[in-house]
């Protein structure tokens, strides 16, 4: 079911201006499961150009008008909840799109911390316009989905959102991928060529979504063989689950290693470097090394994600002094502090 959107005040449009600019930057930079060109490099290259032609005093305008044929909004809105926007690519009808997106969310909620979290806002967009997204092969290490940022932002501009994670759910075949980000708006591009009918198939695909959503909140690959080119966020051992050396690892998760010695330790190999240190041998963030498949992030990544959800996507009143260590280590989350 969906509800009609109410008319948004002008200041929302100003907020959306900055959101859309972020997406323009992110749309053509990316990071596969496991991955491609580091988005950090693209941002550094395009920042000056973008600032050069954008007039910050102008409010973005959308050529698409809100309508219930293309938009489904949540019936109940959690004001400080986590906004997930599912964007359809080449789905034949709403029934199939709803089936797959609902199945992925249902199975995702069997995995912690998504299981214990209850403040989701699920938005869905099924554009009537075609050809927005396409599979790019040339100059890519793996086939990648790319979406026209102007068309995508035309649809997103009608959403009353300041912060969100975009999930493009596509019937095309490609290597699913996600931008590595923390608090910034970011994109996940997910390939689902067939209807997800079987429960086991839904569960496996939700595991992949959990991996990509981990990237969307800043988690690194706990593996050596990362497809992304050298440099940038995918290869930077800046936590929360990848440290440059054992001494730093002990500082970051030594308390959890003492609490969960059978699971947490200092293991080699993460973010594409055999010498970097990760907290677990097997986890959701390690899907490509032949280790046992785990439906758990492990204590370190799970605690990090719980804090992000509680501090930034809940109605809890959080102060900087409540967790100075966390907010100093990840300063971008200080924007969540009231």
Buried (B, 14 or more C-beta within 10 A) or exposed (E): EEEEBEEBEEEBBBBBBEBBBBBBBBBBBBBBBBBBBBBBBBBEEBEEEEEEEBEEEEEBEBEBEBEEEBBBBBEEEBEBBBBBBBBBBBBEEBEBBBBBBBBBBEBBBEBBBBEEBEBBBBBBBBBEEEEBBBBBEEEBBBBBBBBBBEBBBBBBBBBBBEBBBBBBBBBBEBBBBBBBBBBBBBBBBBBBEEBBEEEEBBBEBBBBBBBBBBBBBBBBBBBBEBBBBEEBBBBBBBBBBBBBEEEBBBEBBEBBBEEBEEBBBBBEBBBBBEEBBBBBBBBBBBBBEEBEEBBBBBBBBBBBBBBBBBBBBBEBEBEBEEBEEBBEBBEEBEEBBE
